Amino acid sequence: MVFVGVDAPAVSGLPRVLAVTNPELFMVRFHGRSDSTWNDTSRSAAERFRYLYSEAELAELVPAIAEHAAEARETHLLMNNCYRDYSVRNAAQLRDLLAG
């Protein structure tokens, strides 16, 4: 079993816990931080997770991600902020921050 950490809005009540529970895989899902859309189930998933992370928000997560990535054989960072091209843009930013 693999623990999946999440980055989600405060209103979700989900704590941001990043941890490796299986040396084979470290996984984090990024759902954005929009309190206003999180509980609106009348919207599509793309609308609910409509959030473009700032570079500063992603940068604050880099130290913990890098630390835990070193503890696992593979690391999967999944962008679920699936509105327009937000996930692709944020994935590229996070990749660059981690490489820097």
Secondary structure, DSSP 8 states (H G I E B T S, - for coil): ---EEEE--GGG--------SSTTEEEEEE----HHHHT-TTS-HHHHT-----HHHHHHHHHHHHHHHTTSSEEEEEE---STTHHHHHHHHHHHHHH-
